[in-house]
Amino acid sequence: MTLYRHELKLNRMSFVIWLVGVLAMSAGCIFLFPMIDDSMAEMSDAFASMGGFSAAFGMDKLAITTLEGFFGAEIGTIFALGGGMFASLIGISALSKEESSHTAEFLHTLTLSRSKIVTGKLFSILTLIAAFDIIALGVFVGSAAMIGESLSMKCLLWYIAAQFAAQTELASICLALSAISKKSSFGLGIGTALVLYVLDIVARITEQAEFLKYITPFSFSNATDVFVNNGSIEAVPLCIGLCVTVISIVAAYVVYNKRDIAA
């Protein structure tokens, strides 16, 4: 419990910076919606017929003249990418930072097994991701209400749940990489999120690459898909993502318990 609270304290500044940055951009887009609604009506058909570009951002499925369509194409993209990078960053630094900061010697003199260390850090990551998503839900609902619009609460709840699953998968992959690495690599964390995001775009644009949707968590957590399907999440990519999450967490425990850690 002490390690858990310590990890939350260490990550609080990063949490606040990412939360404010991502949600400020998201809320700003919602507030802009009434101002650009009329101009978007003229461009809606053009956006929907832009082939691969439309498919990549879901503009071929939902009209961006509605708040839900605008949310899926614009705000959902901002939140998914920002939240994914935040989750990846806290995951990639969780275990490797002890070695790179030369605090491993002190940490391992405490009456904590390596498994308990991983558990404390894992639960702190899950807490931060959950707080990030819950606050985002409140901001989305509040911002929509302030402009006199509303979003389907059912779809929004399922979208946030899908985002939590996707962000947890990204964090767990990076946690496993952190168990291997001897130093914190923020570039690796950001790169992991960006590569998987690009794979999702490629899968949506190119039919021959559609199989890539089973590799990336951004496929089952896409805002447009959730709203189009009335809150339904594609089961196969989600189940694969959950399996990847479990495997990555187990790998983090196994690797961290076996490797030699420099002081």
Residue frames relative to the residue before (quaternion, step in Angstrom):
aa qw qx qy qz dx dy dz
M 1.0000 0.0000 0.0000 0.0000 0.00 0.00 0.00
T 0.6321 0.5337 -0.3315 0.4535 3.58 1.03 -0.76
L 0.6575 0.4977 -0.3004 0.4793 3.58 0.97 -0.90
Y 0.6180 0.5546 -0.3319 0.4475 3.58 1.03 -0.83
R 0.6887 0.4623 -0.2795 0.4836 3.59 0.85 -0.95
H 0.6268 0.5422 -0.3333 0.4496 3.57 1.05 -0.77
E 0.6568 0.5086 -0.3065 0.4648 3.59 0.97 -0.84
L 0.6286 0.5232 -0.3332 0.4691 3.58 1.01 -0.77
K 0.6554 0.5130 -0.3056 0.4624 3.55 0.99 -0.87
L 0.6600 0.5205 -0.3094 0.4448 3.59 0.94 -0.87
N 0.7551 0.4031 -0.2005 0.4765 3.57 1.02 -0.85
R 0.4317 0.7421 -0.4503 0.2450 3.59 1.22 -0.11
M 0.6572 0.5076 -0.3301 0.4488 3.60 0.94 -0.78
S 0.6423 0.5078 -0.3148 0.4801 3.58 0.98 -0.85
F 0.6274 0.5463 -0.3225 0.4515 3.56 1.03 -0.86
V 0.6857 0.4884 -0.2862 0.4575 3.58 0.82 -1.00
I 0.6552 0.5231 -0.3160 0.4440 3.59 0.91 -0.92
W 0.7010 0.4532 -0.2720 0.4787 3.58 0.83 -0.98
L 0.6378 0.5349 -0.3310 0.4444 3.58 0.97 -0.83
V 0.6904 0.4717 -0.2807 0.4712 3.57 0.80 -1.02
G 0.6658 0.5217 -0.3082 0.4353 3.58 0.90 -0.91
V 0.7141 0.4534 -0.2600 0.4657 3.58 0.77 -1.05
L 0.7235 0.4430 -0.2601 0.4611 3.58 0.84 -0.95
A 0.5836 0.5537 -0.3814 0.4553 3.60 1.12 -0.50
M 0.6656 0.4807 -0.3023 0.4842 3.59 0.97 -0.82
S 0.6566 0.5161 -0.3129 0.4524 3.58 0.97 -0.84
A 0.6829 0.4715 -0.2823 0.4813 3.57 0.86 -0.99
G 0.6158 0.5578 -0.3412 0.4396 3.58 1.04 -0.75
C 0.6460 0.5115 -0.3140 0.4716 3.57 1.01 -0.81
I 0.6357 0.5225 -0.3306 0.4621 3.59 1.01 -0.80
F 0.6707 0.4960 -0.2984 0.4638 3.58 0.93 -0.88
L 0.6530 0.5159 -0.3104 0.4594 3.59 1.14 -0.59
F 0.4986 0.7105 -0.4075 0.2836 3.58 1.16 -0.55
P 0.6887 0.4686 -0.3226 0.4495 3.68 0.75 -0.86
M 0.6564 0.5349 -0.3147 0.4289 3.59 1.09 -0.68
I 0.7711 0.3319 -0.1791 0.5130 3.58 1.06 -0.70
D 0.3661 0.7652 -0.4657 0.2523 3.57 1.31 0.02
D 0.6880 0.4941 -0.2906 0.4451 3.60 0.83 -0.98
S 0.6825 0.4801 -0.2944 0.4658 3.58 0.91 -0.87
M 0.6378 0.5301 -0.3330 0.4486 3.58 1.10 -0.68
A 0.5615 0.6089 -0.3934 0.3990 3.60 1.12 -0.57
E 0.6693 0.4981 -0.2895 0.4691 3.56 1.05 -0.77
M 0.7427 0.4124 -0.2188 0.4799 3.57 1.10 -0.67
S 0.4320 0.7464 -0.4388 0.2525 3.58 1.26 -0.26
D 0.6873 0.4746 -0.2882 0.4684 3.59 0.83 -0.96
A 0.6365 0.5298 -0.3286 0.4540 3.56 1.02 -0.79
F 0.6571 0.5036 -0.3099 0.4675 3.58 0.95 -0.87
A 0.6788 0.5149 -0.2912 0.4350 3.57 0.96 -0.88
S 0.7371 0.4053 -0.2222 0.4930 3.59 1.19 -0.48
M 0.4638 0.7004 -0.4317 0.3286 3.57 1.19 0.44
G 0.5655 -0.6691 0.3596 0.3212 3.54 1.14 0.67
G 0.8625 0.0053 0.0297 0.5051 3.53 -0.81 -1.09
F 0.6226 0.5455 -0.3416 0.4451 3.57 1.03 -0.75
S 0.6502 0.5113 -0.3081 0.4699 3.57 0.97 -0.87
A 0.6682 0.5042 -0.2981 0.4587 3.58 0.94 -0.90
A 0.6320 0.5636 -0.3355 0.4128 3.57 0.99 -0.83
F 0.7993 0.2680 -0.1236 0.5235 3.58 0.99 -0.82
G 0.5749 -0.6611 0.3465 0.3352 3.55 1.25 0.42
M 0.4296 0.7257 -0.4546 0.2866 3.59 1.21 0.22
D 0.6000 0.5413 -0.3671 0.4607 3.59 1.28 -0.06
K 0.6888 0.4782 -0.2642 0.4765 3.57 1.31 -0.20
L 0.7909 0.1328 -0.0569 0.5947 3.57 1.04 -0.79
A 0.4573 -0.6763 0.5038 0.2821 3.57 -0.99 0.82
I 0.3943 -0.7415 0.4914 0.2308 3.58 -0.75 0.99
T 0.5163 0.6218 -0.4257 0.4069 3.58 1.29 0.08
T 0.6496 0.4342 -0.3198 0.5360 3.60 1.30 -0.14
L 0.6024 -0.5712 0.3983 0.3901 3.58 -1.13 0.53
E 0.6394 0.5273 -0.3379 0.4459 3.60 0.99 -0.75
G 0.6576 0.4935 -0.3083 0.4785 3.58 1.01 -0.77
F 0.6473 0.5074 -0.3028 0.4815 3.55 1.03 -0.84
F 0.6272 0.5388 -0.3221 0.4612 3.56 1.06 -0.81
G 0.6832 0.4992 -0.2895 0.4475 3.56 0.89 -0.95
A 0.7317 0.4465 -0.2422 0.4545 3.57 0.89 -0.95
E 0.7998 0.3017 -0.1362 0.5007 3.58 0.92 -0.88
I 0.7702 0.3877 -0.2122 0.4598 3.56 0.44 -1.23
G 0.6360 0.5367 -0.3284 0.4467 3.57 0.99 -0.82
T 0.6336 0.5310 -0.3202 0.4627 3.57 1.08 -0.74
I 0.6519 0.5145 -0.3072 0.4647 3.57 0.94 -0.94
F 0.7124 0.4668 -0.2690 0.4496 3.56 0.80 -1.02
A 0.6462 0.5289 -0.3272 0.4424 3.59 0.94 -0.85
L 0.7045 0.4576 -0.2670 0.4721 3.57 0.86 -0.96
G 0.6727 0.4931 -0.2965 0.4652 3.59 0.93 -0.88
G 0.6780 0.4813 -0.2886 0.4748 3.56 0.92 -0.88
G 0.6399 0.5324 -0.3208 0.4518 3.56 1.05 -0.76
M 0.6674 0.4849 -0.3058 0.4753 3.59 0.96 -0.82
F 0.6190 0.5351 -0.3430 0.4615 3.60 1.04 -0.73
A 0.6660 0.5002 -0.2992 0.4655 3.60 0.88 -0.95
S 0.6560 0.5149 -0.3095 0.4569 3.57 0.97 -0.85
L 0.6624 0.5227 -0.3084 0.4392 3.59 0.96 -0.83
I 0.6950 0.4421 -0.2985 0.4821 3.60 0.86 -0.83
G 0.6265 0.5300 -0.3410 0.4586 3.59 1.16 -0.49
I 0.6999 0.4944 -0.2815 0.4318 3.58 0.87 -0.96
S 0.7226 0.4306 -0.2538 0.4774 3.59 1.12 -0.54
A 0.4486 0.7541 -0.4204 0.2310 3.57 1.23 -0.39
L 0.8115 0.2387 -0.1101 0.5218 3.60 0.73 -1.03
S 0.6673 0.5336 -0.3132 0.4145 3.58 0.96 -0.83
K 0.5971 0.6030 -0.3745 0.3737 3.60 1.07 -0.60
E 0.5818 0.5875 -0.3829 0.4120 3.60 1.13 -0.52
E 0.6914 0.4611 -0.2673 0.4877 3.55 1.05 -0.82
S 0.6910 0.4799 -0.2885 0.4571 3.56 0.91 -0.90
S 0.7132 0.4197 -0.2474 0.5040 3.60 1.14 -0.59
H 0.3966 -0.7497 0.4389 0.2966 3.58 1.38 0.02
T 0.4618 0.6544 -0.4670 0.3747 3.55 1.00 0.90
A 0.4140 0.7364 -0.4522 0.2861 3.59 1.30 0.00
E 0.6303 0.5527 -0.3424 0.4243 3.58 0.98 -0.86
F 0.6704 0.4839 -0.2973 0.4776 3.58 0.94 -0.88
L 0.6579 0.5344 -0.3158 0.4264 3.57 0.89 -0.97
H 0.7407 0.4238 -0.2332 0.4662 3.57 0.90 -0.89
T 0.5572 0.5553 -0.4181 0.4543 3.60 1.23 0.14
L 0.5534 0.5954 -0.3912 0.4314 3.58 1.28 -0.26
T 0.5664 -0.6019 0.4403 0.3507 3.55 -1.26 0.37
L 0.4470 0.6551 -0.4704 0.3869 3.52 0.73 1.15
S 0.3636 -0.6992 0.5682 0.2368 3.55 -0.91 0.91
R 0.6414 -0.5206 0.3799 0.4162 3.55 -1.21 0.33
S 0.6152 0.5495 -0.3476 0.4459 3.58 1.06 -0.69
K 0.6564 0.4989 -0.3112 0.4727 3.58 1.01 -0.79
I 0.6064 0.5449 -0.3533 0.4588 3.57 1.09 -0.64
V 0.6590 0.4915 -0.3026 0.4823 3.58 0.92 -0.92
T 0.6509 0.5303 -0.3179 0.4405 3.59 0.95 -0.87
G 0.6578 0.5145 -0.3081 0.4556 3.58 0.92 -0.90
K 0.6831 0.4741 -0.2806 0.4794 3.55 0.95 -0.89
L 0.6259 0.5449 -0.3332 0.4476 3.59 1.02 -0.77
F 0.6938 0.4692 -0.2819 0.4679 3.58 0.86 -0.94
S 0.6121 0.5248 -0.3618 0.4680 3.60 1.07 -0.56
I 0.6263 0.5324 -0.3286 0.4651 3.59 1.05 -0.77
L 0.6706 0.4993 -0.2961 0.4619 3.57 0.90 -0.95
T 0.6342 0.5334 -0.3242 0.4563 3.58 1.05 -0.78
L 0.6682 0.5024 -0.2975 0.4611 3.57 0.93 -0.91
I 0.6551 0.5001 -0.3132 0.4719 3.59 0.96 -0.84
A 0.6518 0.5128 -0.3160 0.4608 3.59 0.94 -0.88
A 0.6549 0.5029 -0.3115 0.4702 3.60 0.94 -0.87
F 0.6123 0.5612 -0.3289 0.4495 3.57 1.02 -0.86
D 0.7284 0.4464 -0.2398 0.4611 3.57 0.83 -1.02
I 0.6440 0.5214 -0.3274 0.4540 3.59 1.00 -0.78
I 0.6524 0.4916 -0.3123 0.4849 3.58 0.96 -0.84
A 0.6228 0.5417 -0.3345 0.4548 3.59 1.02 -0.80
L 0.6216 0.5448 -0.3382 0.4499 3.58 0.97 -0.83
G 0.6687 0.5003 -0.2939 0.4649 3.57 0.92 -0.91
V 0.6504 0.5145 -0.3089 0.4657 3.58 1.02 -0.83
F 0.6487 0.5188 -0.3230 0.4535 3.59 0.94 -0.85
V 0.6837 0.4792 -0.2855 0.4706 3.58 0.86 -0.98
G 0.6803 0.5009 -0.2874 0.4513 3.58 0.89 -0.95
S 0.6637 0.5061 -0.3088 0.4561 3.59 0.93 -0.87
A 0.6450 0.5130 -0.3204 0.4671 3.58 0.98 -0.83
A 0.6512 0.5175 -0.3129 0.4585 3.59 0.98 -0.86
M 0.6532 0.5418 -0.3158 0.4244 3.59 1.00 -0.79
I 0.7217 0.3718 -0.2528 0.5263 3.61 1.14 -0.46
G 0.5688 -0.6402 0.3615 0.3686 3.57 1.27 0.29
E 0.5776 0.5540 -0.3834 0.4609 3.58 1.22 0.50
S 0.1716 -0.7726 0.5957 0.1369 3.56 -1.27 0.08
L 0.2597 -0.7259 0.6158 0.1626 3.51 -1.29 0.53
S 0.5814 -0.5691 0.4361 0.3845 3.58 -1.08 0.63
M 0.3917 -0.7442 0.4882 0.2332 3.57 -0.55 1.17
K 0.6103 0.5554 -0.3509 0.4425 3.57 1.04 -0.72
C 0.6921 0.4714 -0.2735 0.4732 3.55 0.84 -1.02
L 0.6542 0.5251 -0.3152 0.4438 3.56 0.97 -0.87
L 0.6491 0.5127 -0.3163 0.4645 3.60 0.98 -0.80
W 0.6716 0.4795 -0.2998 0.4787 3.57 0.97 -0.84
Y 0.6092 0.5444 -0.3482 0.4596 3.57 1.10 -0.67
I 0.6654 0.4885 -0.3028 0.4764 3.59 0.91 -0.89
A 0.6289 0.5249 -0.3322 0.4675 3.60 1.04 -0.75
A 0.6536 0.5033 -0.3070 0.4746 3.57 1.01 -0.84
Q 0.6356 0.5223 -0.3233 0.4676 3.57 1.04 -0.77
F 0.6280 0.5267 -0.3379 0.4625 3.58 0.99 -0.78
A 0.6569 0.5035 -0.3084 0.4689 3.59 0.95 -0.87
A 0.6711 0.4990 -0.2960 0.4615 3.59 0.94 -0.90
Q 0.6765 0.4875 -0.2915 0.4688 3.58 0.91 -0.92
T 0.6269 0.5274 -0.3288 0.4698 3.58 1.08 -0.70
E 0.6288 0.5223 -0.3309 0.4715 3.57 1.05 -0.76
L 0.6588 0.5011 -0.3085 0.4688 3.59 0.90 -0.89
A 0.6690 0.5005 -0.2997 0.4606 3.58 0.93 -0.90
S 0.6658 0.5038 -0.3107 0.4543 3.60 0.98 -0.79
I 0.6102 0.5298 -0.3478 0.4754 3.60 1.06 -0.72
C 0.6948 0.4671 -0.2681 0.4766 3.56 0.92 -0.95
L 0.5867 0.5577 -0.3673 0.4580 3.60 1.15 -0.56
A 0.6462 0.5031 -0.3114 0.4821 3.57 1.00 -0.83
L 0.6469 0.4958 -0.3159 0.4857 3.60 1.00 -0.78
S 0.6274 0.5469 -0.3235 0.4501 3.57 1.09 -0.73
A 0.6322 0.5388 -0.3260 0.4514 3.56 1.10 -0.70
I 0.6710 0.4818 -0.2822 0.4880 3.56 1.20 -0.57
S 0.6994 0.5179 -0.2656 0.4149 3.55 0.96 -0.96
K 0.3843 -0.7234 0.5306 0.2180 3.56 -1.15 0.68
K 0.7834 0.1601 -0.1289 0.5865 3.57 1.23 -0.08
S 0.5846 -0.5865 0.4291 0.3606 3.55 -1.16 0.59
S 0.0632 -0.7978 0.5996 0.0042 3.56 -0.78 1.05
F 0.2100 -0.8078 0.5400 0.1084 3.54 0.01 1.30
G 0.5963 0.5749 -0.3556 0.4330 3.57 1.12 -0.63
L 0.6401 0.5193 -0.3181 0.4685 3.56 1.05 -0.80
G 0.6489 0.5218 -0.3166 0.4544 3.57 1.00 -0.80
I 0.6757 0.4745 -0.2803 0.4896 3.56 0.86 -1.00
G 0.6536 0.5365 -0.3063 0.4372 3.57 0.97 -0.90
T 0.6192 0.5492 -0.3379 0.4480 3.58 1.02 -0.80
A 0.6778 0.4858 -0.2867 0.4716 3.57 0.89 -0.95
L 0.6887 0.4942 -0.2911 0.4435 3.59 0.86 -0.94
V 0.6442 0.5200 -0.3274 0.4553 3.59 0.96 -0.84
L 0.6816 0.4786 -0.2936 0.4693 3.58 0.89 -0.90
Y 0.6166 0.5330 -0.3448 0.4657 3.59 1.12 -0.62
V 0.6510 0.5081 -0.3068 0.4732 3.59 0.97 -0.87
L 0.6190 0.5443 -0.3452 0.4488 3.60 1.02 -0.76
D 0.6317 0.5261 -0.3321 0.4625 3.58 1.04 -0.73
I 0.6473 0.5114 -0.3193 0.4664 3.57 0.97 -0.85
V 0.6471 0.5184 -0.3148 0.4620 3.59 0.95 -0.90
A 0.6524 0.5242 -0.3135 0.4487 3.58 0.97 -0.87
R 0.6828 0.4819 -0.2863 0.4686 3.60 1.07 -0.68
I 0.6870 0.4879 -0.2810 0.4594 3.57 1.09 -0.69
T 0.8078 0.2610 -0.0907 0.5208 3.58 0.89 -1.01
E 0.4297 -0.7175 0.4882 0.2493 3.57 -0.66 1.09
Q 0.6455 0.5390 -0.3249 0.4327 3.58 1.02 -0.79
A 0.7269 0.3973 -0.2289 0.5112 3.59 1.21 -0.48
E 0.3024 0.7961 -0.4835 0.2025 3.58 1.23 0.29
F 0.5715 0.6140 -0.3713 0.3981 3.58 1.18 -0.59
L 0.5527 0.6366 -0.3856 0.3748 3.59 1.20 -0.45
K 0.5590 0.6202 -0.3946 0.3837 3.58 1.18 -0.43
Y 0.6323 0.5262 -0.3311 0.4623 3.57 1.23 -0.37
I 0.6406 0.5301 -0.3114 0.4601 3.57 1.31 -0.18
T 0.7849 0.3591 -0.1568 0.4800 3.55 0.99 -0.85
P 0.4604 -0.6932 0.4800 0.2777 3.62 -0.94 0.81
F 0.5619 0.6113 -0.3900 0.3981 3.59 1.21 -0.31
S 0.5680 0.6124 -0.3892 0.3884 3.61 1.20 -0.32
F 0.7605 0.3712 -0.2242 0.4833 3.61 0.79 -0.94
S 0.7010 0.4557 -0.2680 0.4786 3.60 1.23 -0.26
N 0.3583 0.7533 -0.4825 0.2672 3.58 1.26 0.28
A 0.4984 -0.6953 0.4342 0.2822 3.60 -0.75 1.07
T 0.6522 0.5290 -0.3260 0.4341 3.59 0.88 -0.90
D 0.6583 0.5116 -0.3115 0.4560 3.59 0.90 -0.91
V 0.6524 0.5205 -0.3183 0.4496 3.58 0.94 -0.87
F 0.7014 0.4570 -0.2766 0.4719 3.60 0.89 -0.89
V 0.6298 0.5312 -0.3355 0.4568 3.60 1.01 -0.76
N 0.7554 0.3805 -0.1898 0.4985 3.58 0.98 -0.90
N 0.4917 -0.7039 0.4025 0.3173 3.57 1.26 0.49
G 0.7781 -0.3568 0.1656 0.4897 3.54 0.90 0.95
S 0.5311 0.6328 -0.4116 0.3848 3.58 1.24 -0.11
I 0.2000 -0.7669 0.6022 0.0961 3.56 -1.05 0.87
E 0.5148 -0.6542 0.4527 0.3195 3.58 -0.88 0.93
A 0.4412 -0.7739 0.4003 0.2149 3.54 -0.50 1.28
V 0.6834 0.5189 -0.3158 0.4049 3.60 0.80 -0.98
P 0.6830 0.4542 -0.3117 0.4797 3.66 0.76 -0.88
L 0.6276 0.5370 -0.3397 0.4499 3.60 1.05 -0.73
C 0.6706 0.4929 -0.2989 0.4668 3.60 0.89 -0.90
I 0.6261 0.5138 -0.3339 0.4822 3.58 1.03 -0.77
G 0.6485 0.5259 -0.3130 0.4527 3.57 0.97 -0.85
L 0.6508 0.5045 -0.3141 0.4725 3.59 0.98 -0.82
C 0.6359 0.5182 -0.3258 0.4701 3.58 1.05 -0.76
V 0.6353 0.5195 -0.3225 0.4717 3.59 1.01 -0.82
T 0.6267 0.5432 -0.3296 0.4511 3.57 1.01 -0.81
V 0.6814 0.4851 -0.2848 0.4683 3.57 0.84 -0.99
I 0.6600 0.5091 -0.3063 0.4597 3.59 0.90 -0.94
S 0.6613 0.5119 -0.3056 0.4553 3.59 0.94 -0.87
I 0.6551 0.5035 -0.3131 0.4683 3.59 0.97 -0.82
V 0.6410 0.5087 -0.3179 0.4788 3.58 0.97 -0.85
A 0.6400 0.5270 -0.3190 0.4593 3.58 0.97 -0.87
A 0.6295 0.5360 -0.3358 0.4514 3.60 0.99 -0.81
Y 0.6530 0.5057 -0.3094 0.4712 3.60 0.96 -0.85
V 0.6883 0.4990 -0.2870 0.4415 3.57 0.81 -1.04
V 0.6905 0.4792 -0.2815 0.4629 3.59 0.80 -1.03
Y 0.6930 0.4926 -0.2914 0.4384 3.59 0.79 -0.98
N 0.6605 0.5071 -0.3068 0.4610 3.59 1.09 -0.64
K 0.7456 0.4303 -0.2191 0.4593 3.56 1.12 -0.61
R 0.6697 0.5460 -0.3232 0.3858 3.59 1.01 -0.64
D 0.4941 -0.6181 0.5231 0.3164 3.52 -1.30 0.47
I 0.1557 -0.8057 0.5689 0.0536 3.56 -0.77 1.04
A 0.3510 -0.7466 0.5312 0.1927 3.55 -0.71 1.10
A 0.4942 -0.6508 0.4892 0.3048 3.56 -1.08 0.70
